Amino acid sequence: MTKKTLRVTLVKSPIGTKSDHRATVLGLGLKSIRQTRELEDTPAVRGMINKVSYLVKVN
């Protein structure tokens, strides 16, 4: 069985956002704009993406 993954890309700078949103972006492993990470599709990761959906793009 293969695990489902999500490709998450940071498209907007978290500078000027709430501190917990900046921490969420770092928790997703994104440090610079246009950086992409493949993350396992879990409810926790989906919740983090939903919280900072205005900063990231999901492929």
The first five atom37 places (N, CA, C, CB, O) and aatype in JSON, in Angstrom:
{
  "aatype": [12, 16, 11, 11, 16, 10, 1, 19, 16, 10, 19, 11, 15, 14, 9, 7, 16, 11, 15, 3, 8, 1, 0, 16, 19, 10, 7, 10, 7, 10, 11, 15, 9, 1, 5, 16, 1, 6, 10, 6, 3, 16, 14, 0, 19, 1, 7, 12, 9, 2, 11, 19, 15, 18, 10, 19, 11, 19, 2],
  "atom_mask": [
    [1, 1, 1, 1, 1],
    [1, 1, 1, 1, 1],
    [1, 1, 1, 1, 1],
    [1, 1, 1, 1, 1],
    [1, 1, 1, 1, 1],
    [1, 1, 1, 1, 1],
    [1, 1, 1, 1, 1],
    [1, 1, 1, 1, 1],
    [1, 1, 1, 1, 1],
    [1, 1, 1, 1, 1],
    [1, 1, 1, 1, 1],
    [1, 1, 1, 1, 1],
    [1, 1, 1, 1, 1],
    [1, 1, 1, 1, 1],
    [1, 1, 1, 1, 1],
    [1, 1, 1, 0, 1],
    [1, 1, 1, 1, 1],
    [1, 1, 1, 1, 1],
    [1, 1, 1, 1, 1],
    [1, 1, 1, 1, 1],
    [1, 1, 1, 1, 1],
    [1, 1, 1, 1, 1],
    [1, 1, 1, 1, 1],
    [1, 1, 1, 1, 1],
    [1, 1, 1, 1, 1],
    [1, 1, 1, 1, 1],
    [1, 1, 1, 0, 1],
    [1, 1, 1, 1, 1],
    [1, 1, 1, 0, 1],
    [1, 1, 1, 1, 1],
    [1, 1, 1, 1, 1],
    [1, 1, 1, 1, 1],
    [1, 1, 1, 1, 1],
    [1, 1, 1, 1, 1],
    [1, 1, 1, 1, 1],
    [1, 1, 1, 1, 1],
    [1, 1, 1, 1, 1],
    [1, 1, 1, 1, 1],
    [1, 1, 1, 1, 1],
    [1, 1, 1, 1, 1],
    [1, 1, 1, 1, 1],
    [1, 1, 1, 1, 1],
    [1, 1, 1, 1, 1],
    [1, 1, 1, 1, 1],
    [1, 1, 1, 1, 1],
    [1, 1, 1, 1, 1],
    [1, 1, 1, 0, 1],
    [1, 1, 1, 1, 1],
    [1, 1, 1, 1, 1],
    [1, 1, 1, 1, 1],
    [1, 1, 1, 1, 1],
    [1, 1, 1, 1, 1],
    [1, 1, 1, 1, 1],
    [1, 1, 1, 1, 1],
    [1, 1, 1, 1, 1],
    [1, 1, 1, 1, 1],
    [1, 1, 1, 1, 1],
    [1, 1, 1, 1, 1],
    [1, 1, 1, 1, 1]
  ],
  "atom_positions": [
    [[0.83, -1.18, 0.0], [0.0, 0.0, 0.0], [0.87, 1.25, 0.0], [-0.94, 0.0, 1.21], [1.84, 1.35, 0.76]],
    [[0.54, 2.19, -0.84], [1.28, 3.45, -0.85], [0.54, 4.49, -0.03], [1.5, 3.95, -2.3], [-0.69, 4.54, -0.04]],
    [[1.3, 5.3, 0.67], [0.69, 6.37, 1.46], [0.4, 7.55, 0.56], [1.61, 6.78, 2.63], [1.2, 7.88, -0.32]],
    [[-0.73, 8.18, 0.77], [-1.08, 9.36, -0.01], [-0.29, 10.55, 0.5], [-2.6, 9.64, 0.05], [-0.09, 10.71, 1.71]],
    [[0.15, 11.39, -0.43], [0.92, 12.57, -0.06], [0.31, 13.82, -0.68], [2.38, 12.42, -0.48], [-0.43, 13.75, -1.66]],
    [[0.64, 14.94, -0.1], [0.24, 16.24, -0.61], [1.49, 17.06, -0.89], [-0.7, 16.98, 0.39], [2.42, 17.06, -0.09]],
    [[1.5, 17.76, -2.03], [2.61, 18.66, -2.33], [2.17, 20.06, -1.93], [3.02, 18.6, -3.86], [1.23, 20.61, -2.5]],
    [[2.86, 20.64, -0.94], [2.51, 21.95, -0.4], [3.62, 22.93, -0.74], [2.28, 21.88, 1.15], [4.8, 22.66, -0.5]],
    [[3.25, 24.07, -1.31], [4.21, 25.09, -1.72], [3.87, 26.41, -1.03], [4.22, 25.26, -3.27], [2.72, 26.83, -1.03]],
    [[4.88, 27.06, -0.46], [4.69, 28.37, 0.15], [4.69, 29.42, -0.97], [5.81, 28.68, 1.22], [5.68, 29.54, -1.7]],
    [[3.6, 30.17, -1.12], [3.49, 31.13, -2.21], [3.46, 32.58, -1.73], [2.26, 30.85, -3.02], [3.6, 33.5, -2.53]],
    [[3.28, 32.79, -0.42], [3.23, 34.15, 0.11], [4.03, 34.18, 1.4], [1.76, 34.62, 0.35], [4.04, 33.21, 2.16]],
    [[4.7, 35.28, 1.65], [5.54, 35.41, 2.83], [4.69, 35.46, 4.11], [6.42, 36.66, 2.73], [3.67, 36.14, 4.15]],
    [[5.13, 34.74, 5.14], [4.41, 34.8, 6.41], [4.76, 36.02, 7.26], [4.67, 33.55, 7.19], [4.25, 36.16, 8.38]],
    [[5.62, 36.89, 6.76], [5.97, 38.11, 7.49], [4.71, 38.97, 7.63], [7.13, 38.9, 6.77], [4.0, 39.18, 6.65]],
    [[4.45, 39.44, 8.82], [3.28, 40.29, 9.05], [2.04, 39.51, 9.41], [0.0, 0.0, 0.0], [0.98, 40.11, 9.61]],
    [[2.14, 38.19, 9.5], [0.99, 37.38, 9.88], [1.06, 37.08, 11.38], [0.93, 36.07, 9.06], [2.03, 37.43, 12.04]],
    [[0.03, 36.44, 11.89], [0.0, 36.07, 13.31], [1.13, 35.1, 13.61], [-1.37, 35.46, 13.69], [1.55, 34.32, 12.76]],
    [[1.6, 35.16, 14.84], [2.74, 34.31, 15.22], [2.4, 32.83, 15.13], [3.21, 34.64, 16.62], [3.26, 32.02, 14.78]],
    [[1.16, 32.45, 15.45], [0.81, 31.03, 15.35], [0.71, 30.58, 13.9], [-0.51, 30.77, 16.07], [0.91, 29.4, 13.61]],
    [[0.41, 31.48, 12.98], [0.4, 31.13, 11.56], [1.84, 30.94, 11.06], [-0.32, 32.22, 10.72], [2.1, 30.04, 10.27]],
    [[2.76, 31.79, 11.53], [4.17, 31.61, 11.16], [4.68, 30.28, 11.7], [5.03, 32.78, 11.7], [5.43, 29.58, 11.01]],
    [[4.29, 29.94, 12.91], [4.71, 28.66, 13.5], [4.13, 27.48, 12.73], [4.29, 28.59, 14.98], [4.78, 26.45, 12.6]],
    [[2.92, 27.63, 12.23], [2.29, 26.56, 11.45], [3.04, 26.35, 10.14], [0.82, 26.89, 11.17], [3.25, 25.21, 9.73]],
    [[3.44, 27.44, 9.48], [4.21, 27.33, 8.24], [5.52, 26.59, 8.5], [4.48, 28.73, 7.63], [5.92, 25.72, 7.73]],
    [[6.2, 26.95, 9.6], [7.44, 26.25, 9.96], [7.16, 24.79, 10.3], [8.13, 26.95, 11.14], [7.96, 23.91, 9.99]],
    [[6.03, 24.53, 10.93], [5.65, 23.17, 11.26], [5.43, 22.31, 10.03], [0.0, 0.0, 0.0], [5.63, 21.1, 10.06]],
    [[5.01, 22.95, 8.95], [4.86, 22.24, 7.67], [6.21, 22.03, 7.0], [3.92, 23.01, 6.74], [6.3, 21.31, 6.0]],
    [[7.25, 22.65, 7.53], [8.59, 22.5, 6.96], [8.91, 23.47, 5.86], [0.0, 0.0, 0.0], [9.83, 23.24, 5.07]],
    [[8.16, 24.55, 5.77], [8.37, 25.54, 4.71], [9.1, 26.74, 5.28], [7.02, 25.98, 4.08], [8.65, 27.35, 6.25]],
    [[10.24, 27.08, 4.67], [11.05, 28.18, 5.18], [11.19, 29.33, 4.2], [12.41, 27.68, 5.55], [11.36, 30.47, 4.61]],
    [[11.12, 29.05, 2.9], [11.28, 30.12, 1.92], [10.18, 30.03, 0.87], [12.67, 30.06, 1.26], [9.61, 28.96, 0.64]],
    [[9.91, 31.15, 0.23], [8.88, 31.21, -0.79], [9.26, 30.29, -1.96], [8.67, 32.67, -1.27], [10.43, 30.2, -2.33]],
    [[8.27, 29.64, -2.52], [8.38, 28.66, -3.61], [9.02, 27.35, -3.18], [9.17, 29.26, -4.76], [9.32, 26.5, -4.03]],
    [[9.24, 27.16, -1.88], [9.73, 25.88, -1.4], [8.56, 24.9, -1.36], [10.41, 26.02, 0.02], [7.46, 25.26, -0.92]],
    [[8.79, 23.68, -1.81], [7.75, 22.67, -1.86], [8.13, 21.48, -1.0], [7.5, 22.22, -3.3], [9.29, 21.06, -0.98]],
    [[7.16, 20.95, -0.27], [7.36, 19.76, 0.55], [6.28, 18.76, 0.22], [7.36, 20.11, 2.06], [5.13, 19.14, -0.04]],
    [[6.64, 17.49, 0.23], [5.65, 16.42, 0.1], [5.36, 15.91, 1.49], [6.14, 15.27, -0.84], [6.26, 15.4, 2.17]],
    [[4.11, 16.05, 1.92], [3.73, 15.67, 3.27], [2.68, 14.57, 3.21], [3.2, 16.89, 4.05], [1.89, 14.49, 2.27]],
    [[2.68, 13.72, 4.23], [1.7, 12.65, 4.31], [0.31, 13.25, 4.52], [2.05, 11.66, 5.46], [0.15, 14.22, 5.26]],
    [[-0.68, 12.67, 3.86], [-2.05, 13.16, 3.92], [-2.72, 12.65, 5.19], [-2.85, 12.73, 2.66], [-3.3, 11.57, 5.21]],
    [[-2.62, 13.44, 6.27], [-3.25, 13.09, 7.54], [-4.18, 14.23, 7.96], [-2.18, 12.81, 8.64], [-4.04, 15.35, 7.47]],
    [[-5.11, 13.96, 8.86], [-6.0, 15.04, 9.32], [-5.23, 16.2, 9.96], [-7.0, 14.49, 10.33], [-5.63, 17.36, 9.82]],
    [[-4.13, 15.91, 10.66], [-3.35, 16.98, 11.29], [-2.72, 17.9, 10.24], [-2.25, 16.38, 12.19], [-2.77, 19.12, 10.37]],
    [[-2.15, 17.3, 9.2], [-1.53, 18.1, 8.14], [-2.59, 18.89, 7.39], [-0.74, 17.2, 7.16], [-2.37, 20.05, 7.06]],
    [[-3.74, 18.29, 7.13], [-4.82, 19.02, 6.45], [-5.31, 20.2, 7.28], [-5.99, 18.08, 6.15], [-5.64, 21.25, 6.73]],
    [[-5.36, 20.04, 8.6], [-5.76, 21.14, 9.47], [-4.76, 22.28, 9.43], [0.0, 0.0, 0.0], [-5.14, 23.45, 9.43]],
    [[-3.47, 21.94, 9.4], [-2.43, 22.97, 9.32], [-2.53, 23.71, 7.99], [-1.03, 22.35, 9.48], [-2.4, 24.93, 7.95]],
    [[-2.74, 22.98, 6.91], [-2.88, 23.61, 5.59], [-4.1, 24.51, 5.56], [-2.99, 22.54, 4.48], [-4.05, 25.61, 5.0]],
    [[-5.19, 24.06, 6.15], [-6.42, 24.85, 6.18], [-6.21, 26.16, 6.94], [-7.56, 24.05, 6.8], [-6.75, 27.19, 6.57]],
    [[-5.43, 26.1, 8.0], [-5.18, 27.29, 8.83], [-4.42, 28.37, 8.08], [-4.41, 26.91, 10.07], [-4.7, 29.55, 8.24]],
    [[-3.46, 27.97, 7.24], [-2.63, 28.94, 6.51], [-2.88, 28.83, 5.0], [-1.14, 28.72, 6.82], [-1.96, 29.0, 4.2]],
    [[-4.12, 28.54, 4.62], [-4.45, 28.32, 3.21], [-4.18, 29.56, 2.35], [-5.91, 27.92, 3.08], [-3.98, 29.43, 1.14]],
    [[-4.18, 30.74, 2.94], [-3.92, 31.96, 2.18], [-2.43, 32.16, 1.9], [-4.47, 33.17, 2.94], [-2.06, 33.07, 1.16]],
    [[-1.56, 31.32, 2.49], [-0.12, 31.41, 2.29], [0.43, 30.3, 1.43], [0.59, 31.41, 3.6], [1.53, 30.43, 0.89]],
    [[-0.3, 29.2, 1.28], [0.24, 28.02, 0.61], [-0.66, 27.6, -0.56], [0.39, 26.86, 1.6], [-1.82, 28.0, -0.66]],
    [[-0.06, 26.79, -1.43], [-0.78, 26.18, -2.55], [-0.58, 24.68, -2.44], [-0.28, 26.73, -3.95], [0.53, 24.22, -2.17]],
    [[-1.64, 23.91, -2.65], [-1.56, 22.46, -2.57], [-1.77, 21.88, -3.96], [-2.61, 21.89, -1.57], [-2.73, 22.22, -4.65]],
    [[-0.85, 21.0, -4.37], [-0.96, 20.34, -5.67], [-1.37, 18.91, -5.46], [0.37, 20.4, -6.47], [-1.53, 18.16, -6.42]]
  ]
}
